[in-house]
Amino acid sequence: MMKSRDSELGPDSRFAAVDGLQMHYTRRGSGPVVVLLHGSGSAAHGVAEVAELLQGDFDVVCPDLPGFGLTGPRPDRDYRASTYCHSLARFLDAIDVPRCVLAGNSLGGNIAWNVAVEYPERVSALVLINATGYTDKGLPSSMALLRNPLVALVLRHRMPRRAVERSLRGAVGKDDTMITDDVVTRAHRLWNRRGNAAAFVDFVNTDQPDRSSLVSAVSSPTLILRSADMDGQHFHRDISDSVEKVHPFGGHLLPQEDPRWVAQAMSTYLLPRRNEL
């Protein structure tokens, strides 16, 4: 097991003790701290290309959220957005980051805006990339399938490669050329690390209380990046100090589909505010 773990580590890999876990994260660059959060079924590699593009101007931190990547499953199997929110605050304490730009894709965006509500003093600016959190947000078919008890029972133990590839292709827009064999292989390998498949089933079947009424309490300057076809996206309407940019053809995984567009939008928004970050 240790050999497999070591083979996944990169030169920027680090670990921090949080909630009984060793949370894996990467850190690179210098400048104001930007914490980039991946979405469900992904890991730090899902935002790695954006991090690479930002590292010339920012100190970029990319954690594997509990239940995913090298961090692995939570011992208490609690995958509510509010639990992730408080865990992330403890993670920031553990890596000595009192205040940061917090950016997140999908689930990561949900966690990010919850942190901005619960810990406003910790968030100098917020970036939401196809974030979730509204009840009218559609559930991907691959996740809906895992709410079938029989399917969930089988897939708790191993996620087939074909299912991983189908999930990835279903999460992107019309151009799925970035879903290469290498991308599928890595996602499949990480998804099937010890406990991760069961953690994903637990996550999908977690009752997520509706906290969307709290979105309007976000006071941090906010950049909203969304794909034109994404449903359940009301952040620009509900966050008073927000700017929205719309990607014309992207899918749910914009940091992987068009990392340059995401990084450029973030830099354009954040660099003029550099002294406030």
PEQUIFEN-V409855 format. One record per residue. N is the residue number from 1. RES is the residue in three letters. OMEGA is omega in whole degrees, -180 to 180 (999 if undefined). NEAR is the number of other ideal C-beta (glycine too) atoms within 10 Angstrom. Layout:
# PEQUIFEN-V409855
n->(N & N)
res->(RES & RES)
omega->(OMEGA & OMEGA)
near->(NEAR & NEAR)
This chain:
# PEQUIFEN-V409855
n->(1 & 2 & 3 & 4 & 5 & 6 & 7 & 8 & 9 & 10 & 11 & 12 & 13 & 14 & 15 & 16 & 17 & 18 & 19 & 20 & 21 & 22 & 23 & 24 & 25 & 26 & 27 & 28 & 29 & 30 & 31 & 32 & 33 & 34 & 35 & 36 & 37 & 38 & 39 & 40 & 41 & 42 & 43 & 44 & 45 & 46 & 47 & 48 & 49 & 50 & 51 & 52 & 53 & 54 & 55 & 56 & 57 & 58 & 59 & 60 & 61 & 62 & 63 & 64 & 65 & 66 & 67 & 68 & 69 & 70 & 71 & 72 & 73 & 74 & 75 & 76 & 77 & 78 & 79 & 80 & 81 & 82 & 83 & 84 & 85 & 86 & 87 & 88 & 89 & 90 & 91 & 92 & 93 & 94 & 95 & 96 & 97 & 98 & 99 & 100 & 101 & 102 & 103 & 104 & 105 & 106 & 107 & 108 & 109 & 110 & 111 & 112 & 113 & 114 & 115 & 116 & 117 & 118 & 119 & 120 & 121 & 122 & 123 & 124 & 125 & 126 & 127 & 128 & 129 & 130 & 131 & 132 & 133 & 134 & 135 & 136 & 137 & 138 & 139 & 140 & 141 & 142 & 143 & 144 & 145 & 146 & 147 & 148 & 149 & 150 & 151 & 152 & 153 & 154 & 155 & 156 & 157 & 158 & 159 & 160 & 161 & 162 & 163 & 164 & 165 & 166 & 167 & 168 & 169 & 170 & 171 & 172 & 173 & 174 & 175 & 176 & 177 & 178 & 179 & 180 & 181 & 182 & 183 & 184 & 185 & 186 & 187 & 188 & 189 & 190 & 191 & 192 & 193 & 194 & 195 & 196 & 197 & 198 & 199 & 200 & 201 & 202 & 203 & 204 & 205 & 206 & 207 & 208 & 209 & 210 & 211 & 212 & 213 & 214 & 215 & 216 & 217 & 218 & 219 & 220 & 221 & 222 & 223 & 224 & 225 & 226 & 227 & 228 & 229 & 230 & 231 & 232 & 233 & 234 & 235 & 236 & 237 & 238 & 239 & 240 & 241 & 242 & 243 & 244 & 245 & 246 & 247 & 248 & 249 & 250 & 251 & 252 & 253 & 254 & 255 & 256 & 257 & 258 & 259 & 260 & 261 & 262 & 263 & 264 & 265 & 266 & 267 & 268 & 269 & 270 & 271 & 272 & 273 & 274 & 275 & 276 & 277)
res->(MET & MET & LYS & SER & ARG & ASP & SER & GLU & LEU & GLY & PRO & ASP & SER & ARG & PHE & ALA & ALA & VAL & ASP & GLY & LEU & GLN & MET & HIS & TYR & THR & ARG & ARG & GLY & SER & GLY & PRO & VAL & VAL & VAL & LEU & LEU & HIS & GLY & SER & GLY & SER & ALA & ALA & HIS & GLY & VAL & ALA & GLU & VAL & ALA & GLU & LEU & LEU & GLN & GLY & ASP & PHE & ASP & VAL & VAL & CYS & PRO & ASP & LEU & PRO & GLY & PHE & GLY & LEU & THR & GLY & PRO & ARG & PRO & ASP & ARG & ASP & TYR & ARG & ALA & SER & THR & TYR & CYS & HIS & SER & LEU & ALA & ARG & PHE & LEU & ASP & ALA & ILE & ASP & VAL & PRO & ARG & CYS & VAL & LEU & ALA & GLY & ASN & SER & LEU & GLY & GLY & ASN & ILE & ALA & TRP & ASN & VAL & ALA & VAL & GLU & TYR & PRO & GLU & ARG & VAL & SER & ALA & LEU & VAL & LEU & ILE & ASN & ALA & THR & GLY & TYR & THR & ASP & LYS & GLY & LEU & PRO & SER & SER & MET & ALA & LEU & LEU & ARG & ASN & PRO & LEU & VAL & ALA & LEU & VAL & LEU & ARG & HIS & ARG & MET & PRO & ARG & ARG & ALA & VAL & GLU & ARG & SER & LEU & ARG & GLY & ALA & VAL & GLY & LYS & ASP & ASP & THR & MET & ILE & THR & ASP & ASP & VAL & VAL & THR & ARG & ALA & HIS & ARG & LEU & TRP & ASN & ARG & ARG & GLY & ASN & ALA & ALA & ALA & PHE & VAL & ASP & PHE & VAL & ASN & THR & ASP & GLN & PRO & ASP & ARG & SER & SER & LEU & VAL & SER & ALA & VAL & SER & SER & PRO & THR & LEU & ILE & LEU & ARG & SER & ALA & ASP & MET & ASP & GLY & GLN & HIS & PHE & HIS & ARG & ASP & ILE & SER & ASP & SER & VAL & GLU & LYS & VAL & HIS & PRO & PHE & GLY & GLY & HIS & LEU & LEU & PRO & GLN & GLU & ASP & PRO & ARG & TRP & VAL & ALA & GLN & ALA & MET & SER & THR & TYR & LEU & LEU & PRO & ARG & ARG & ASN & GLU & LEU)
omega->(-178 & 179 & 178 & 180 & -179 & -177 & -180 & -175 & 175 & -178 & -180 & -176 & 176 & 178 & 177 & -179 & -179 & 173 & 179 & 179 & 166 & -178 & 178 & 175 & 172 & 178 & -177 & 177 & 179 & -178 & 176 & -177 & 172 & 176 & -177 & -178 & 179 & 179 & -179 & -179 & -178 & 178 & -176 & -180 & -179 & 178 & -173 & -179 & 176 & 179 & -180 & -180 & -178 & -168 & 176 & -177 & -173 & 171 & -168 & -180 & -180 & 179 & 163 & -179 & 177 & -177 & -173 & 174 & -178 & 178 & 177 & -170 & 174 & 177 & -178 & 178 & -179 & -176 & 175 & 180 & -180 & 178 & 175 & -179 & -178 & 177 & -180 & 176 & 178 & 175 & 179 & 175 & -175 & -179 & 175 & 175 & -177 & -174 & -176 & 163 & -178 & -177 & -179 & 176 & 175 & 176 & 179 & 176 & 176 & 178 & -176 & -178 & 175 & 176 & -180 & 177 & -174 & -177 & -174 & -180 & -179 & -170 & 179 & 175 & -175 & 175 & -179 & -176 & -175 & -176 & 175 & 178 & 176 & -175 & 180 & 175 & -178 & 178 & 178 & -176 & -179 & 178 & 178 & 179 & -178 & 175 & 171 & -174 & -179 & 178 & -180 & -179 & -179 & -173 & 174 & -172 & 179 & 177 & -178 & -180 & -179 & 179 & 178 & 180 & 179 & 179 & 180 & -178 & 178 & -176 & -179 & 180 & -176 & 180 & -179 & -176 & 180 & 177 & -179 & 177 & 180 & 179 & 180 & -179 & -179 & 179 & 180 & -180 & -179 & 180 & -176 & 169 & -173 & 176 & -174 & 180 & 178 & 179 & 180 & 176 & 178 & 179 & -178 & -177 & 177 & 175 & -179 & 178 & 180 & 179 & -173 & 178 & -180 & -176 & -178 & 177 & 178 & -180 & -180 & 170 & -170 & 172 & -180 & 177 & -179 & 174 & -172 & -176 & -178 & 176 & 176 & -178 & -177 & -174 & -180 & 177 & -169 & 180 & -171 & -178 & -175 & 175 & -179 & 171 & -174 & 175 & -170 & -174 & -178 & 175 & -174 & -172 & -176 & -180 & 177 & -178 & -177 & -176 & -180 & 178 & 180 & -178 & -180 & 178 & 179 & -179 & -180 & -179 & -170 & -173 & 176 & 179 & -171 & -177 & -180 & -175 & 999)
near->(7 & 6 & 6 & 10 & 13 & 9 & 8 & 17 & 13 & 12 & 6 & 17 & 15 & 14 & 16 & 19 & 11 & 20 & 16 & 9 & 19 & 12 & 24 & 24 & 23 & 21 & 18 & 17 & 18 & 11 & 16 & 21 & 22 & 26 & 28 & 30 & 30 & 26 & 28 & 23 & 26 & 26 & 26 & 26 & 20 & 27 & 30 & 21 & 18 & 28 & 25 & 14 & 18 & 26 & 18 & 11 & 18 & 27 & 18 & 28 & 26 & 26 & 30 & 27 & 28 & 26 & 26 & 27 & 24 & 21 & 25 & 20 & 21 & 21 & 11 & 10 & 15 & 16 & 23 & 15 & 17 & 15 & 17 & 25 & 20 & 16 & 21 & 27 & 16 & 13 & 24 & 24 & 13 & 15 & 18 & 8 & 15 & 9 & 14 & 21 & 27 & 30 & 30 & 29 & 30 & 27 & 24 & 31 & 26 & 26 & 26 & 31 & 31 & 25 & 27 & 25 & 19 & 17 & 16 & 13 & 8 & 19 & 24 & 19 & 22 & 27 & 29 & 31 & 30 & 26 & 30 & 26 & 25 & 17 & 9 & 9 & 17 & 11 & 13 & 16 & 10 & 18 & 19 & 12 & 16 & 22 & 12 & 11 & 9 & 7 & 14 & 17 & 10 & 14 & 20 & 16 & 10 & 13 & 23 & 14 & 15 & 10 & 17 & 22 & 18 & 15 & 21 & 22 & 13 & 15 & 23 & 20 & 18 & 8 & 12 & 16 & 7 & 14 & 19 & 10 & 8 & 8 & 16 & 18 & 13 & 15 & 22 & 18 & 15 & 21 & 24 & 16 & 20 & 12 & 16 & 23 & 18 & 18 & 22 & 24 & 22 & 19 & 25 & 20 & 14 & 14 & 6 & 14 & 8 & 9 & 19 & 19 & 8 & 15 & 21 & 14 & 13 & 24 & 14 & 22 & 20 & 26 & 21 & 24 & 26 & 22 & 21 & 11 & 15 & 19 & 9 & 17 & 22 & 16 & 24 & 16 & 12 & 18 & 23 & 10 & 11 & 17 & 14 & 15 & 16 & 14 & 21 & 9 & 12 & 26 & 22 & 22 & 26 & 26 & 28 & 26 & 23 & 24 & 19 & 10 & 17 & 27 & 20 & 15 & 20 & 25 & 15 & 12 & 18 & 24 & 13 & 9 & 13 & 11 & 6 & 10 & 17)
